[in-house]
Amino acid sequence: MTLPPPEPPGGPQPPTPIDPLPPPAPAPSPVPDPADPIAPPPSGPQPV
């Protein structure tokens, strides 16, 4: 029966990624939709 390889000091280390993923691309800014209820109301007197 062969013994398992000794663990490195400090406990088992996570495997190093061979090909790390590139940083995610910045999300494009959403285009303001005039019909979007979240958009601020237009300036000027508001109907009651």
mmCIF file of the N, C-alpha and C atoms, coordinates in Angstrom:
data_MODEL
# 
_entry.id   MODEL 
# 
loop_
_atom_site.group_PDB 
_atom_site.id 
_atom_site.type_symbol 
_atom_site.label_atom_id 
_atom_site.label_alt_id 
_atom_site.label_comp_id 
_atom_site.label_asym_id 
_atom_site.label_entity_id 
_atom_site.label_seq_id 
_atom_site.pdbx_PDB_ins_code 
_atom_site.Cartn_x 
_atom_site.Cartn_y 
_atom_site.Cartn_z 
_atom_site.occupancy 
_atom_site.B_iso_or_equiv 
_atom_site.pdbx_formal_charge 
_atom_site.auth_seq_id 
_atom_site.auth_comp_id 
_atom_site.auth_asym_id 
_atom_site.auth_atom_id 
_atom_site.pdbx_PDB_model_num 
ATOM 1   N N  . MET A 1 1  ? 0.862   -1.195 0.000   1.00 0.00 ? 1  MET A N  1 
ATOM 2   C CA . MET A 1 1  ? 0.000   0.000  0.000   1.00 0.00 ? 1  MET A CA 1 
ATOM 3   C C  . MET A 1 1  ? 0.898   1.246  0.000   1.00 0.00 ? 1  MET A C  1 
ATOM 4   N N  . THR A 1 2  ? 0.680   2.112  -0.966  1.00 0.00 ? 2  THR A N  1 
ATOM 5   C CA . THR A 1 2  ? 1.519   3.313  -1.051  1.00 0.00 ? 2  THR A CA 1 
ATOM 6   C C  . THR A 1 2  ? 0.881   4.446  -0.266  1.00 0.00 ? 2  THR A C  1 
ATOM 7   N N  . LEU A 1 3  ? 1.737   5.234  0.362   1.00 0.00 ? 3  LEU A N  1 
ATOM 8   C CA . LEU A 1 3  ? 1.224   6.357  1.128   1.00 0.00 ? 3  LEU A CA 1 
ATOM 9   C C  . LEU A 1 3  ? 0.881   7.517  0.185   1.00 0.00 ? 3  LEU A C  1 
ATOM 10  N N  . PRO A 1 4  ? -0.130  8.319  0.551   1.00 0.00 ? 4  PRO A N  1 
ATOM 11  C CA . PRO A 1 4  ? -0.475  9.467  -0.309  1.00 0.00 ? 4  PRO A CA 1 
ATOM 12  C C  . PRO A 1 4  ? 0.637   10.516 -0.244  1.00 0.00 ? 4  PRO A C  1 
ATOM 13  N N  . PRO A 1 5  ? 0.779   11.351 -1.251  1.00 0.00 ? 5  PRO A N  1 
ATOM 14  C CA . PRO A 1 5  ? 1.832   12.371 -1.231  1.00 0.00 ? 5  PRO A CA 1 
ATOM 15  C C  . PRO A 1 5  ? 1.623   13.321 -0.061  1.00 0.00 ? 5  PRO A C  1 
ATOM 16  N N  . PRO A 1 6  ? 2.694   13.780 0.566   1.00 0.00 ? 6  PRO A N  1 
ATOM 17  C CA . PRO A 1 6  ? 2.543   14.672 1.717   1.00 0.00 ? 6  PRO A CA 1 
ATOM 18  C C  . PRO A 1 6  ? 1.933   16.000 1.304   1.00 0.00 ? 6  PRO A C  1 
ATOM 19  N N  . GLU A 1 7  ? 1.060   16.522 2.186   1.00 0.00 ? 7  GLU A N  1 
ATOM 20  C CA . GLU A 1 7  ? 0.435   17.814 1.889   1.00 0.00 ? 7  GLU A CA 1 
ATOM 21  C C  . GLU A 1 7  ? 1.447   18.931 2.103   1.00 0.00 ? 7  GLU A C  1 
ATOM 22  N N  . PRO A 1 8  ? 1.358   19.990 1.322   1.00 0.00 ? 8  PRO A N  1 
ATOM 23  C CA . PRO A 1 8  ? 2.274   21.122 1.535   1.00 0.00 ? 8  PRO A CA 1 
ATOM 24  C C  . PRO A 1 8  ? 1.977   21.791 2.870   1.00 0.00 ? 8  PRO A C  1 
ATOM 25  N N  . PRO A 1 9  ? 2.943   22.497 3.441   1.00 0.00 ? 9  PRO A N  1 
ATOM 26  C CA . PRO A 1 9  ? 2.694   23.148 4.730   1.00 0.00 ? 9  PRO A CA 1 
ATOM 27  C C  . PRO A 1 9  ? 1.549   24.146 4.629   1.00 0.00 ? 9  PRO A C  1 
ATOM 28  N N  . GLY A 1 10 ? 0.740   24.195 5.695   1.00 0.00 ? 10 GLY A N  1 
ATOM 29  C CA . GLY A 1 10 ? -0.389  25.120 5.682   1.00 0.00 ? 10 GLY A CA 1 
ATOM 30  C C  . GLY A 1 10 ? -1.663  24.463 5.207   1.00 0.00 ? 10 GLY A C  1 
ATOM 31  N N  . GLY A 1 11 ? -1.647  23.162 5.015   1.00 0.00 ? 11 GLY A N  1 
ATOM 32  C CA . GLY A 1 11 ? -2.859  22.468 4.587   1.00 0.00 ? 11 GLY A CA 1 
ATOM 33  C C  . GLY A 1 11 ? -2.898  22.333 3.082   1.00 0.00 ? 11 GLY A C  1 
ATOM 34  N N  . PRO A 1 12 ? -3.900  21.635 2.591   1.00 0.00 ? 12 PRO A N  1 
ATOM 35  C CA . PRO A 1 12 ? -3.995  21.433 1.131   1.00 0.00 ? 12 PRO A CA 1 
ATOM 36  C C  . PRO A 1 12 ? -4.220  22.771 0.430   1.00 0.00 ? 12 PRO A C  1 
ATOM 37  N N  . GLN A 1 13 ? -3.505  22.970 -0.661  1.00 0.00 ? 13 GLN A N  1 
ATOM 38  C CA . GLN A 1 13 ? -3.641  24.214 -1.424  1.00 0.00 ? 13 GLN A CA 1 
ATOM 39  C C  . GLN A 1 13 ? -4.606  24.000 -2.588  1.00 0.00 ? 13 GLN A C  1 
ATOM 40  N N  . PRO A 1 14 ? -5.408  25.014 -2.905  1.00 0.00 ? 14 PRO A N  1 
ATOM 41  C CA . PRO A 1 14 ? -6.321  24.854 -4.056  1.00 0.00 ? 14 PRO A CA 1 
ATOM 42  C C  . PRO A 1 14 ? -5.527  24.772 -5.344  1.00 0.00 ? 14 PRO A C  1 
ATOM 43  N N  . PRO A 1 15 ? -6.024  24.021 -6.311  1.00 0.00 ? 15 PRO A N  1 
ATOM 44  C CA . PRO A 1 15 ? -5.283  23.890 -7.579  1.00 0.00 ? 15 PRO A CA 1 
ATOM 45  C C  . PRO A 1 15 ? -5.211  25.234 -8.290  1.00 0.00 ? 15 PRO A C  1 
ATOM 46  N N  . THR A 1 16 ? -4.043  25.530 -8.829  1.00 0.00 ? 16 THR A N  1 
ATOM 47  C CA . THR A 1 16 ? -3.885  26.806 -9.533  1.00 0.00 ? 16 THR A CA 1 
ATOM 48  C C  . THR A 1 16 ? -4.516  26.701 -10.911 1.00 0.00 ? 16 THR A C  1 
ATOM 49  N N  . PRO A 1 17 ? -5.343  27.667 -11.283 1.00 0.00 ? 17 PRO A N  1 
ATOM 50  C CA . PRO A 1 17 ? -5.978  27.598 -12.610 1.00 0.00 ? 17 PRO A CA 1 
ATOM 51  C C  . PRO A 1 17 ? -4.941  27.749 -13.708 1.00 0.00 ? 17 PRO A C  1 
ATOM 52  N N  . ILE A 1 18 ? -5.014  26.861 -14.696 1.00 0.00 ? 18 ILE A N  1 
ATOM 53  C CA . ILE A 1 18 ? -4.040  26.912 -15.786 1.00 0.00 ? 18 ILE A CA 1 
ATOM 54  C C  . ILE A 1 18 ? -4.373  28.080 -16.720 1.00 0.00 ? 18 ILE A C  1 
ATOM 55  N N  . ASP A 1 19 ? -5.666  28.244 -17.022 1.00 0.00 ? 19 ASP A N  1 
ATOM 56  C CA . ASP A 1 19 ? -6.079  29.335 -17.913 1.00 0.00 ? 19 ASP A CA 1 
ATOM 57  C C  . ASP A 1 19 ? -7.131  30.167 -17.187 1.00 0.00 ? 19 ASP A C  1 
ATOM 58  N N  . PRO A 1 20 ? -6.702  31.189 -16.461 1.00 0.00 ? 20 PRO A N  1 
ATOM 59  C CA . PRO A 1 20 ? -7.686  31.982 -15.719 1.00 0.00 ? 20 PRO A CA 1 
ATOM 60  C C  . PRO A 1 20 ? -8.631  32.705 -16.662 1.00 0.00 ? 20 PRO A C  1 
ATOM 61  N N  . LEU A 1 21 ? -9.876  32.874 -16.206 1.00 0.00 ? 21 LEU A N  1 
ATOM 62  C CA . LEU A 1 21 ? -10.857 33.547 -17.047 1.00 0.00 ? 21 LEU A CA 1 
ATOM 63  C C  . LEU A 1 21 ? -10.533 35.033 -17.123 1.00 0.00 ? 21 LEU A C  1 
ATOM 64  N N  . PRO A 1 22 ? -10.754 35.649 -18.270 1.00 0.00 ? 22 PRO A N  1 
ATOM 65  C CA . PRO A 1 22 ? -10.492 37.090 -18.386 1.00 0.00 ? 22 PRO A CA 1 
ATOM 66  C C  . PRO A 1 22 ? -11.501 37.867 -17.555 1.00 0.00 ? 22 PRO A C  1 
ATOM 67  N N  . PRO A 1 23 ? -11.178 39.086 -17.143 1.00 0.00 ? 23 PRO A N  1 
ATOM 68  C CA . PRO A 1 23 ? -12.128 39.874 -16.356 1.00 0.00 ? 23 PRO A CA 1 
ATOM 69  C C  . PRO A 1 23 ? -13.395 40.136 -17.151 1.00 0.00 ? 23 PRO A C  1 
ATOM 70  N N  . PRO A 1 24 ? -14.550 40.143 -16.490 1.00 0.00 ? 24 PRO A N  1 
ATOM 71  C CA . PRO A 1 24 ? -15.807 40.352 -17.224 1.00 0.00 ? 24 PRO A CA 1 
ATOM 72  C C  . PRO A 1 24 ? -15.846 41.746 -17.825 1.00 0.00 ? 24 PRO A C  1 
ATOM 73  N N  . ALA A 1 25 ? -16.410 41.837 -19.008 1.00 0.00 ? 25 ALA A N  1 
ATOM 74  C CA . ALA A 1 25 ? -16.501 43.142 -19.672 1.00 0.00 ? 25 ALA A CA 1 
ATOM 75  C C  . ALA A 1 25 ? -17.539 43.994 -18.948 1.00 0.00 ? 25 ALA A C  1 
ATOM 76  N N  . PRO A 1 26 ? -17.324 45.307 -18.882 1.00 0.00 ? 26 PRO A N  1 
ATOM 77  C CA . PRO A 1 26 ? -18.302 46.170 -18.204 1.00 0.00 ? 26 PRO A CA 1 
ATOM 78  C C  . PRO A 1 26 ? -19.650 46.111 -18.908 1.00 0.00 ? 26 PRO A C  1 
ATOM 79  N N  . ALA A 1 27 ? -20.711 46.066 -18.118 1.00 0.00 ? 27 ALA A N  1 
ATOM 80  C CA . ALA A 1 27 ? -22.051 45.999 -18.707 1.00 0.00 ? 27 ALA A CA 1 
ATOM 81  C C  . ALA A 1 27 ? -22.372 47.324 -19.382 1.00 0.00 ? 27 ALA A C  1 
ATOM 82  N N  . PRO A 1 28 ? -22.953 47.283 -20.571 1.00 0.00 ? 28 PRO A N  1 
ATOM 83  C CA . PRO A 1 28 ? -23.293 48.544 -21.256 1.00 0.00 ? 28 PRO A CA 1 
ATOM 84  C C  . PRO A 1 28 ? -24.348 49.301 -20.474 1.00 0.00 ? 28 PRO A C  1 
ATOM 85  N N  . SER A 1 29 ? -24.233 50.621 -20.457 1.00 0.00 ? 29 SER A N  1 
ATOM 86  C CA . SER A 1 29 ? -25.206 51.427 -19.711 1.00 0.00 ? 29 SER A CA 1 
ATOM 87  C C  . SER A 1 29 ? -26.569 51.310 -20.386 1.00 0.00 ? 29 SER A C  1 
ATOM 88  N N  . PRO A 1 30 ? -27.606 51.085 -19.604 1.00 0.00 ? 30 PRO A N  1 
ATOM 89  C CA . PRO A 1 30 ? -28.942 50.929 -20.204 1.00 0.00 ? 30 PRO A CA 1 
ATOM 90  C C  . PRO A 1 30 ? -29.406 52.234 -20.845 1.00 0.00 ? 30 PRO A C  1 
ATOM 91  N N  . VAL A 1 31 ? -30.067 52.110 -21.973 1.00 0.00 ? 31 VAL A N  1 
ATOM 92  C CA . VAL A 1 31 ? -30.566 53.308 -22.662 1.00 0.00 ? 31 VAL A CA 1 
ATOM 93  C C  . VAL A 1 31 ? -31.818 53.793 -21.935 1.00 0.00 ? 31 VAL A C  1 
ATOM 94  N N  . PRO A 1 32 ? -31.868 55.060 -21.559 1.00 0.00 ? 32 PRO A N  1 
ATOM 95  C CA . PRO A 1 32 ? -33.064 55.554 -20.848 1.00 0.00 ? 32 PRO A CA 1 
ATOM 96  C C  . PRO A 1 32 ? -34.308 55.442 -21.713 1.00 0.00 ? 32 PRO A C  1 
ATOM 97  N N  . ASP A 1 33 ? -35.315 54.789 -21.154 1.00 0.00 ? 33 ASP A N  1 
ATOM 98  C CA . ASP A 1 33 ? -36.558 54.602 -21.904 1.00 0.00 ? 33 ASP A CA 1 
ATOM 99  C C  . ASP A 1 33 ? -37.577 55.645 -21.449 1.00 0.00 ? 33 ASP A C  1 
ATOM 100 N N  . PRO A 1 34 ? -38.127 56.442 -22.367 1.00 0.00 ? 34 PRO A N  1 
ATOM 101 C CA . PRO A 1 34 ? -39.092 57.469 -21.936 1.00 0.00 ? 34 PRO A CA 1 
ATOM 102 C C  . PRO A 1 34 ? -40.307 56.861 -21.253 1.00 0.00 ? 34 PRO A C  1 
ATOM 103 N N  . ALA A 1 35 ? -40.609 55.598 -21.528 1.00 0.00 ? 35 ALA A N  1 
ATOM 104 C CA . ALA A 1 35 ? -41.779 54.970 -20.913 1.00 0.00 ? 35 ALA A CA 1 
ATOM 105 C C  . ALA A 1 35 ? -41.393 54.195 -19.664 1.00 0.00 ? 35 ALA A C  1 
ATOM 106 N N  . ASP A 1 36 ? -40.135 54.363 -19.209 1.00 0.00 ? 36 ASP A N  1 
ATOM 107 C CA . ASP A 1 36 ? -39.693 53.614 -18.041 1.00 0.00 ? 36 ASP A CA 1 
ATOM 108 C C  . ASP A 1 36 ? -40.254 54.265 -16.782 1.00 0.00 ? 36 ASP A C  1 
ATOM 109 N N  . PRO A 1 37 ? -41.028 53.527 -15.969 1.00 0.00 ? 37 PRO A N  1 
ATOM 110 C CA . PRO A 1 37 ? -41.597 54.141 -14.756 1.00 0.00 ? 37 PRO A CA 1 
ATOM 111 C C  . PRO A 1 37 ? -40.521 54.503 -13.740 1.00 0.00 ? 37 PRO A C  1 
ATOM 112 N N  . ILE A 1 38 ? -39.329 53.899 -13.855 1.00 0.00 ? 38 ILE A N  1 
ATOM 113 C CA . ILE A 1 38 ? -38.268 54.191 -12.883 1.00 0.00 ? 38 ILE A CA 1 
ATOM 114 C C  . ILE A 1 38 ? -37.589 55.517 -13.233 1.00 0.00 ? 38 ILE A C  1 
ATOM 115 N N  . ALA A 1 39 ? -37.734 55.954 -14.496 1.00 0.00 ? 39 ALA A N  1 
ATOM 116 C CA . ALA A 1 39 ? -37.078 57.193 -14.913 1.00 0.00 ? 39 ALA A CA 1 
ATOM 117 C C  . ALA A 1 39 ? -37.719 58.375 -14.188 1.00 0.00 ? 39 ALA A C  1 
ATOM 118 N N  . PRO A 1 40 ? -36.914 59.406 -13.870 1.00 0.00 ? 40 PRO A N  1 
ATOM 119 C CA . PRO A 1 40 ? -37.484 60.566 -13.189 1.00 0.00 ? 40 PRO A CA 1 
ATOM 120 C C  . PRO A 1 40 ? -38.487 61.274 -14.086 1.00 0.00 ? 40 PRO A C  1 
ATOM 121 N N  . PRO A 1 41 ? -39.498 61.888 -13.515 1.00 0.00 ? 41 PRO A N  1 
ATOM 122 C CA . PRO A 1 41 ? -40.508 62.570 -14.336 1.00 0.00 ? 41 PRO A CA 1 
ATOM 123 C C  . PRO A 1 41 ? -39.896 63.791 -15.010 1.00 0.00 ? 41 PRO A C  1 
ATOM 124 N N  . PRO A 1 42 ? -40.434 64.216 -16.122 1.00 0.00 ? 42 PRO A N  1 
ATOM 125 C CA . PRO A 1 42 ? -39.886 65.385 -16.820 1.00 0.00 ? 42 PRO A CA 1 
ATOM 126 C C  . PRO A 1 42 ? -40.072 66.637 -15.977 1.00 0.00 ? 42 PRO A C  1 
ATOM 127 N N  . SER A 1 43 ? -39.203 67.622 -16.217 1.00 0.00 ? 43 SER A N  1 
ATOM 128 C CA . SER A 1 43 ? -39.304 68.857 -15.437 1.00 0.00 ? 43 SER A CA 1 
ATOM 129 C C  . SER A 1 43 ? -40.549 69.642 -15.854 1.00 0.00 ? 43 SER A C  1 
ATOM 130 N N  . GLY A 1 44 ? -41.030 70.469 -14.943 1.00 0.00 ? 44 GLY A N  1 
ATOM 131 C CA . GLY A 1 44 ? -42.204 71.277 -15.257 1.00 0.00 ? 44 GLY A CA 1 
ATOM 132 C C  . GLY A 1 44 ? -43.360 70.902 -14.348 1.00 0.00 ? 44 GLY A C  1 
ATOM 133 N N  . PRO A 1 45 ? -44.463 71.582 -14.462 1.00 0.00 ? 45 PRO A N  1 
ATOM 134 C CA . PRO A 1 45 ? -45.617 71.277 -13.591 1.00 0.00 ? 45 PRO A CA 1 
ATOM 135 C C  . PRO A 1 45 ? -46.137 69.876 -13.852 1.00 0.00 ? 45 PRO A C  1 
ATOM 136 N N  . GLN A 1 46 ? -46.434 69.166 -12.762 1.00 0.00 ? 46 GLN A N  1 
ATOM 137 C CA . GLN A 1 46 ? -46.919 67.802 -12.900 1.00 0.00 ? 46 GLN A CA 1 
ATOM 138 C C  . GLN A 1 46 ? -48.435 67.779 -12.698 1.00 0.00 ? 46 GLN A C  1 
ATOM 139 N N  . PRO A 1 47 ? -49.140 66.995 -13.517 1.00 0.00 ? 47 PRO A N  1 
ATOM 140 C CA . PRO A 1 47 ? -50.609 66.870 -13.304 1.00 0.00 ? 47 PRO A CA 1 
ATOM 141 C C  . PRO A 1 47 ? -50.883 66.182 -11.981 1.00 0.00 ? 47 PRO A C  1 
ATOM 142 N N  . VAL A 1 48 ? -51.890 66.642 -11.287 1.00 0.00 ? 48 VAL A N  1 
ATOM 143 C CA . VAL A 1 48 ? -52.212 66.060 -9.985  1.00 0.00 ? 48 VAL A CA 1 
ATOM 144 C C  . VAL A 1 48 ? -53.112 64.854 -10.182 1.00 0.00 ? 48 VAL A C  1 
# 
